[in-house]
Amino acid sequence: MRDARLGISTAALHHNLRRVREAAPYSRVMAMVKADAYGHGARIVAETLASADGFGVAILEEALALRAAGIRQPITVLEGVFTPAEMFEAVRQNLTLVIHQEEQVALLEQCKLSGPVNVWLKLDTGMHRLGLAPETAVSAFRRIRSARITGELGLLTHFACADQLESPMTEKQLARFRAVQQVLTRNGELTLPESMANSAGILAWPATHGTWVRPGIMLYGSSPFPDQTAESLGLRPVMTLTSKLIAVRPLKKGEPVGYGASWVADRDTRIGVVGIGYGDGYPRHAPHGTPVLIEGRRVPLVGRVSMDMLTVDLGSVPAQVGDTCVLWGEGLPADEVATRAGTISYELFCKVTARVRREIW
């Protein structure tokens, strides 16, 4: 009866990938499927998006899981590898590696590999998280290029503020990236790909598209911008989280609901109990008023979210036990729920737990 479900729309995935290609028609697409495809299921997403030019993951284990599932497209490991054993396995599985620090350059030079490895050299152009500083990148590039085991080699960076359209940061990062390119090109060394644009870059910064784009959140139907909806960007929600009403009960004016009695009815009303909670991945800190969709009608969350249940104020909505409740997805944007809860849709997607039944639509 509780019936908490996570529906994944393959049609929406196809639609969103087409939207990527419309926005960046001259670039190859590295579809980001890290963190289990943002909670959507990496194998399912990779199989569905077989027409993508490649996939991106964060760590080696994610890449190996895709290979074990039969995914044969190019896979890039964004954090790279850190030991000789990992390097050997990456080569054996034909993975592309990002190199973002001196230790990884040295590792590549030291390993006696059986075959070539494709490499992205990551520049730190302003994110200051991972990447080689521009002043050390040229020498690192030459060392990597001179390693006999290096296959294809390209340049990659990541934007810190591409979702902030008024920020000058993206143009500054692009300029730093181009400056390194110019040095390498002047010496006749740079003939291979570049990759810069995430979802925000794809949609708002065409100068950053380059050879490869790396769509993430837009593939899953959410907006990368705080002030633009996914619908306005032509995106469709891939994930829909639903459950059922498991109880409906009257509540008198002045009576509280839930732990801490944090919400008190200001009138006689009806309370609906939805069979889902933070144990399923719904955000515990979602405040009163966060919308829930019951049989197509919006009702507000009231009271604290519990581990297994949450409560809504039904008022005069003619709801009954067994009615379907949409927590986010089709008909109720995850971005809206995330904003109410003080977070982002990425976190909502990634936190849905294993006890929620998955369905592929």
C-alpha angles and dihedrals in degrees: 000000000000090000104174107184139180112209120198117199113212089187090059091049091053090047094051093048088053088052089055091052091047091053095044105026096164098048133084115239124237101188111211112231100161120135090034090307092308089308095310097104119272097221094048093047094046092049091047094047095047089138091066113108092234146330135249127214133174102229140025094250091060091052093048091051090055092049090050088052090056100259107151103174119108112287123197121204105213098197092043124209132298110196136048090246091055091047092052091049092048090054092046090053094044095240127163115232133209114220112202106158142042093252091061092050089054091046091055091050094048100047117093097213128188094225144009124289124209114230140196113200107213119217122205101223096166110313089096094203108095130355143075118279114251092246092059099034098083094057091044090051091052092049092050092046092051093052107106092222096057114113120178115358129196143161124252137178138170129228123232101196108021089126090060104077095189095050117105090210098094094053090048091051091047090052092052090049092050092048091059090045091053092053091051094044092050088060092046092245105115112078100129137083133301129207127189115131123097120181093290091047092050093053102036111019110051092171088069098055098098124156096321132025123199111213116189122152095023090061088061094050103258129120120249089207125079094216102041126071124229089238092056088053092052095252128140126211113253099187123058117182114201141167138163138262104255097181141014120194139166120252125195126222110275095025119122131223130214138350115344091011085254095158124049124189114248091199141011106288146147124261123211121204114212119203099235135081146154089300085068095044102267107140111261091206095058104131132228109285097035103143125249121185115225115185089333097313124109119234128173126251111240130186126015120314110250129207094262105013146035130195132226133193105242096182106174096339106128096234127152140185110289097031116140117252123199113207093182138335129056107039095003117062116228088218090063094049091046092052091051089050093048095246141085132265091249089068094045091053096046096048100058103119132227095255090071108092114240123222129182114216 
